[in-house]
């Protein structure tokens, strides 16, 4: 009897658990259906056809590409059709590398013509427009050096170039030293112990700058052949600086010139840019300046 009761209780409990599980399953199914229905409302747009998307993406990126091509790749806008032709070309990587190398050669060729050869001419003869460097032979020398990779030949070539440049530097040194010697013999020129020479064009009556003052000056600087390399007059605006912020010849002169003065300075190379010069100043250059002290502050 007890056994029947126990079995009956177990059966009832099982039926109750099964009913509960079914109700839970039904609730989960209902919840999932509701979530799926809500998810379906997220996608409202219709997909864009691949051809439309591809064309639109190209049009969208075109302004950025044009800016990159002209600013970073140095593509001349006048030759944009050629850039487009290359863009459309269906070539393999090897051909693209070949064309990149060719274009790099073209670029260097233009740089040689516009900058390198005039610079060599100037270093070798003192004139950037000289015909001293024979262009076809220079190019063949480049080709030979690139092809052979012979260090001994490179060293020998360097020695030849340096010998010519040393000669030209001696020519500069001689011409500038002679200029100073001849200028020192003029009646109104004063030569200081440092070697600085000056001639008073207009006497000023104002204060004289010290190393703590700021001076406002107008000036024009020339080489001894008359080449103007710098001019505040051409810029239409005087310059301002402390006497200690300029070349030695200027520092010495500015601490002697009263406000309102205009002097002509002849500054030897050791008080200017030295035996090496700089981009615009040849080695051993004497600098001839007209300097007007506008204001001492």
C-alpha positions as CSV (number, residue, x, y, z in Angstrom):
1,X,0.0,0.0,0.0
2,X,2.8,2.3,1.0
3,X,4.6,1.4,-2.2
4,X,1.6,2.5,-4.4
5,X,1.4,5.8,-2.5
6,X,5.0,6.5,-3.1
7,X,4.8,5.6,-6.8
8,X,1.7,7.8,-7.2
9,X,3.5,10.7,-5.6
10,X,6.5,10.3,-7.8
11,X,4.3,10.1,-10.9
12,X,2.4,13.3,-9.9
13,X,5.7,15.1,-9.2
14,X,7.1,14.1,-12.6
15,X,3.9,15.3,-14.3
16,X,4.2,18.6,-12.5
17,X,7.9,19.1,-13.5
18,X,7.0,18.3,-17.1
19,X,4.2,20.8,-17.2
20,X,6.6,23.4,-15.6
21,X,9.3,22.7,-18.2
22,X,6.7,23.0,-21.0
23,X,5.5,26.4,-19.7
24,X,9.2,27.6,-19.4
25,X,9.9,26.4,-23.0
26,X,6.8,28.1,-24.3
27,X,7.8,31.4,-22.5
28,X,11.4,31.1,-24.0
29,X,10.0,30.5,-27.5
30,X,7.7,33.5,-27.1
31,X,10.5,35.7,-25.9
32,X,12.8,34.6,-28.7
33,X,10.0,35.3,-31.3
34,X,9.6,38.8,-29.8
35,X,13.4,39.5,-29.9
36,X,13.6,38.3,-33.5
37,X,10.7,40.5,-34.5
38,X,12.4,43.5,-32.8
39,X,15.7,42.6,-34.5
40,X,14.1,42.6,-37.9
41,X,13.2,46.3,-37.4
42,X,16.9,47.3,-37.2
43,X,17.6,46.8,-40.9
44,X,15.6,49.5,-42.6
45,X,17.9,50.3,-45.6
46,X,18.0,48.3,-48.8
47,X,21.4,47.0,-50.0
48,X,23.2,49.1,-52.7
49,X,24.1,47.2,-55.9
50,X,27.8,46.5,-56.2
51,X,28.2,48.5,-59.4
52,X,26.6,51.6,-57.9
53,X,28.6,51.3,-54.7
54,X,31.9,50.8,-56.6
55,X,31.4,53.9,-58.8
56,X,30.2,56.0,-55.8
57,X,33.2,55.0,-53.7
58,X,35.6,56.1,-56.5
59,X,33.8,59.5,-56.9
60,X,33.9,60.0,-53.2
61,X,37.7,59.4,-52.9
62,X,38.6,61.3,-56.0
63,X,39.2,64.7,-54.4
64,X,41.5,63.2,-51.8
65,X,43.4,61.3,-54.4
66,X,43.8,64.4,-56.6
67,X,45.2,66.4,-53.6
68,X,47.6,63.5,-52.7
69,X,48.8,63.2,-56.3
70,X,49.5,66.9,-56.7
71,X,50.9,67.6,-53.3
72,X,52.7,64.4,-52.4
73,X,53.5,62.9,-55.8
74,X,54.2,66.2,-57.6
75,X,51.7,65.5,-60.4
76,X,51.2,68.7,-62.4
77,X,47.4,69.3,-62.7
78,X,48.0,70.0,-66.4
79,X,49.0,66.4,-66.8
80,X,46.2,64.8,-64.8
81,X,45.1,62.9,-68.0
82,X,48.5,61.1,-68.0
83,X,48.1,60.3,-64.3
84,X,44.6,58.8,-65.1
85,X,46.1,56.8,-67.9
86,X,48.6,55.2,-65.5
87,X,45.8,54.7,-62.9
88,X,43.8,52.7,-65.5
89,X,46.7,50.6,-66.7
90,X,46.5,47.0,-65.8
91,X,50.1,46.1,-65.2
92,X,52.0,43.7,-63.0
93,X,54.2,44.7,-60.1
94,X,57.5,44.2,-62.1
95,X,56.4,46.7,-64.8
96,X,55.2,49.2,-62.2
97,X,58.7,49.0,-60.5
98,X,60.3,49.5,-63.9
99,X,58.2,52.6,-64.6
100,X,58.9,53.9,-61.0
101,X,62.6,53.6,-61.7
102,X,62.3,55.3,-65.0
103,X,60.3,58.2,-63.5
104,X,62.9,58.6,-60.7
105,X,65.6,58.9,-63.4
106,X,63.6,61.6,-65.1
107,X,63.2,63.5,-61.8
108,X,67.0,63.3,-61.1
109,X,67.7,64.4,-64.7
110,X,65.6,67.6,-64.2
111,X,67.3,68.2,-60.8
112,X,70.7,67.9,-62.4
113,X,69.7,70.4,-65.1
114,X,68.1,72.9,-62.7
115,X,70.3,72.6,-59.5
116,X,73.2,70.1,-59.5
117,X,75.0,71.3,-62.6
118,X,74.7,75.0,-61.9
119,X,75.9,74.3,-58.4
120,X,78.9,72.4,-59.7
121,X,79.6,75.1,-62.2
122,X,79.6,77.7,-59.4
123,X,81.9,75.6,-57.2
124,X,84.3,75.0,-60.1
125,X,84.4,78.4,-61.7
126,X,82.5,80.9,-59.5
127,X,79.6,81.3,-62.0
128,X,76.4,79.3,-61.8
129,X,75.7,79.9,-65.5
130,X,79.1,78.7,-66.6
131,X,79.4,76.1,-69.3
132,X,82.4,74.5,-67.5
133,X,80.5,71.3,-66.7
134,X,79.9,69.4,-70.0
135,X,76.5,67.9,-69.4
136,X,76.7,64.7,-71.6
137,X,80.0,63.8,-70.0
138,X,78.7,64.5,-66.5
139,X,75.7,62.2,-67.2
140,X,78.0,59.5,-68.6
141,X,80.1,59.8,-65.5
142,X,77.0,59.3,-63.3
143,X,76.1,56.2,-65.4
144,X,79.6,54.8,-65.1
145,X,79.7,55.3,-61.4
146,X,76.3,53.7,-61.0
147,X,77.2,50.7,-63.2
148,X,80.7,49.9,-62.1
149,X,80.6,50.6,-58.3
150,X,84.4,51.0,-58.3
151,X,85.6,52.6,-55.1
152,X,89.1,53.3,-56.6
153,X,87.5,55.1,-59.5
154,X,85.3,57.1,-57.2
155,X,88.2,58.2,-55.0
156,X,90.2,59.3,-58.1
157,X,87.2,61.2,-59.4
158,X,86.7,62.9,-56.0
159,X,90.4,64.0,-56.0
160,X,90.0,65.6,-59.5
161,X,86.9,67.5,-58.4
162,X,88.4,68.6,-55.2
163,X,91.5,69.9,-57.0
164,X,89.4,72.1,-59.2
165,X,87.4,73.4,-56.3
166,X,90.6,74.1,-54.3
167,X,91.9,76.1,-57.3
168,X,88.7,78.1,-57.4
169,X,88.8,78.8,-53.7
170,X,92.3,80.2,-54.1
171,X,91.0,82.4,-56.9
172,X,88.3,83.7,-54.6
173,X,90.8,84.2,-51.8
174,X,93.2,86.2,-54.0
175,X,90.4,88.4,-55.5
176,X,88.9,89.2,-52.2
177,X,92.2,89.9,-50.5
178,X,93.2,92.2,-53.4
179,X,89.8,94.0,-53.2
180,X,90.4,94.8,-49.5
181,X,93.9,95.9,-50.1
182,X,92.8,98.3,-52.8
183,X,89.8,99.5,-50.8
184,X,92.0,100.2,-47.8
185,X,94.0,102.7,-49.9
186,X,91.0,104.9,-50.5
187,X,91.2,108.2,-48.7
188,X,87.8,108.0,-46.8
189,X,88.1,104.3,-45.8
190,X,89.0,103.4,-42.2
191,X,90.6,100.0,-41.6
192,X,90.2,98.7,-38.0
193,X,92.7,96.2,-36.3
194,X,90.2,93.4,-36.9
195,X,90.4,94.0,-40.6
196,X,86.9,95.5,-40.8
197,X,86.7,98.5,-43.2
198,X,84.1,101.2,-43.2
199,X,83.3,104.4,-45.0
200,X,80.9,107.0,-43.5
201,X,78.1,107.9,-46.0
202,X,75.9,109.8,-43.4
203,X,76.9,110.7,-39.9
204,X,74.3,110.0,-37.2
205,X,73.9,112.0,-34.0
206,X,71.9,109.4,-31.9
207,X,72.9,106.8,-29.3
208,X,75.2,103.9,-30.1
209,X,74.0,100.4,-29.5
210,X,75.4,98.0,-26.9
211,X,75.1,94.3,-26.9
212,X,71.9,94.5,-24.9
213,X,70.1,96.9,-27.3
214,X,68.0,96.0,-30.3
215,X,68.8,97.9,-33.5
216,X,66.5,98.6,-36.4
217,X,68.5,98.7,-39.7
218,X,68.1,98.9,-43.4
219,X,70.8,97.3,-45.4
220,X,72.0,95.9,-48.7
221,X,74.7,93.2,-49.0
222,X,76.8,92.6,-52.1
223,X,79.7,90.4,-53.2
224,X,82.8,92.2,-54.6
225,X,81.5,91.6,-58.1
226,X,78.3,93.6,-57.3
227,X,76.0,90.6,-56.9
228,X,73.3,91.5,-54.3
229,X,72.7,88.6,-52.0
230,X,70.4,90.2,-49.4
231,X,68.6,93.5,-49.1
232,X,66.0,94.8,-46.6
233,X,65.5,97.7,-49.1
234,X,64.1,95.2,-51.7
235,X,61.8,93.7,-49.0
236,X,60.6,97.2,-48.1
237,X,61.0,96.6,-44.4
238,X,64.0,97.2,-42.0
239,X,65.4,94.3,-39.9
240,X,65.6,94.1,-36.1
241,X,68.2,92.2,-34.1
242,X,70.8,92.6,-31.3
243,X,74.3,93.3,-32.3
244,X,75.4,89.9,-31.0
245,X,73.0,88.1,-33.3
246,X,74.8,88.8,-36.5
247,X,78.2,88.1,-38.1
248,X,81.3,89.4,-36.4
249,X,81.8,92.3,-38.8
250,X,78.3,93.6,-38.2
251,X,78.6,93.1,-34.4
252,X,81.7,95.3,-34.3
253,X,80.2,98.0,-36.7
254,X,76.8,98.3,-35.0
255,X,78.5,99.1,-31.6
256,X,80.3,102.0,-33.3
257,X,77.5,103.5,-35.4
258,X,75.3,106.2,-33.8
259,X,71.6,106.1,-34.6
260,X,70.9,107.8,-37.9
261,X,74.2,106.7,-39.4
262,X,74.7,105.2,-42.8
263,X,78.0,103.4,-43.4
264,X,79.5,101.2,-46.1
265,X,81.1,98.2,-44.6
266,X,83.7,95.9,-46.2
267,X,83.8,92.8,-44.1
268,X,86.6,90.2,-44.7
269,X,85.8,86.6,-44.8
270,X,87.1,85.9,-41.2
271,X,84.5,88.3,-39.9
272,X,81.8,86.9,-42.1
273,X,81.2,83.4,-43.4
274,X,84.8,82.1,-43.4
275,X,86.7,79.8,-45.7
276,X,83.6,77.7,-46.5
277,X,81.0,80.4,-47.3
278,X,77.4,79.3,-47.4
279,X,74.7,78.6,-50.0
280,X,74.7,82.2,-51.4
281,X,78.2,83.3,-50.3
282,X,81.3,81.8,-51.9
283,X,84.4,80.8,-49.8
284,X,86.7,83.6,-48.7
285,X,84.1,86.3,-49.6
286,X,84.5,89.9,-48.6
287,X,81.0,91.2,-48.0
288,X,80.2,94.8,-49.0
289,X,77.2,96.3,-47.0
290,X,75.4,99.5,-47.0
291,X,74.0,99.8,-43.5
292,X,71.6,102.4,-42.2
293,X,70.9,102.4,-38.4
294,X,67.3,103.6,-38.3
295,X,66.7,103.1,-34.6
296,X,68.5,101.9,-31.4
297,X,66.0,100.4,-29.0
